[in-house]
């Protein structure tokens, strides 16, 4: 009887941030982790092109969560990570944006480490920073604002975060992730803070070919946002910095008109 061959595995978890959507915006270190993975557990907003970087022999499992649709609970995902790591070795948890910006990444590595599983984190480009920048909206500009706040549109209880009330009182650029479904409530908070004329940008499906970019003010953005499908992943950008984008577009148009005259 021939002896059975046993290959020991070292259980390991790597959290990888995939960036805001465009597959070219993942880091080189993130790509390396994908190529080395034995199992990849990926989220709903991961670009399909990234999965082509995974070895054909590796397992790929969709564990995404979208508004109103959760394939697995967070507890189930945690348990899946441990089970696959113990059985196969290197597990990559591929998450949209950055794993530690409203991505529950810390919960996952804490659970894995409770089973003595080695963990690592590969930061991703957060949509909170990338999407305003890709649309030429500076998050901070000298003489305009001194900070930017990144908030979630909905807290764990399904309500608007109390931090939105505080942010509305500042001159900061306020970036709200997953905020489209709470837009009406958010607008009312800023309106009550005396900010009805404050510029607002909504970026849906950011960094992708189907991106939609809606610009307005607190006073009219709810009406303008109706052109965006309700289930689209969207980022809200609120603050005077948004007006700099408007000025840049107006200047570009004016220069183009001058060139046509010449």
Secondary structure as UniProt FT lines:
FT   STRAND          12..17
FT   HELIX           23..25
FT   HELIX           28..36
FT   STRAND          39..42
FT   TURN            44..45
FT   HELIX           48..51
FT   TURN            52..53
FT   TURN            56..57
FT   STRAND          59..62
FT   STRAND          65..66
FT   TURN            67..68
FT   STRAND          69..70
FT   HELIX           74..88
FT   STRAND          90..95
FT   TURN            99..100
FT   HELIX           105..113
FT   TURN            114..116
FT   STRAND          118..122
FT   HELIX           127..134
FT   TURN            135..136
FT   TURN            142..144
FT   STRAND          148..152
FT   TURN            156..157
FT   HELIX           162..167
FT   TURN            168..169
FT   STRAND          173..177
FT   HELIX           180..182
FT   HELIX           183..192
FT   TURN            193..194
FT   TURN            196..197
FT   STRAND          199..204
FT   TURN            206..207
FT   TURN            209..210
FT   STRAND          212..217
FT   TURN            218..220
FT   HELIX           221..224
FT   HELIX           225..227
FT   TURN            230..231
FT   STRAND          234..238
FT   HELIX           241..261
//
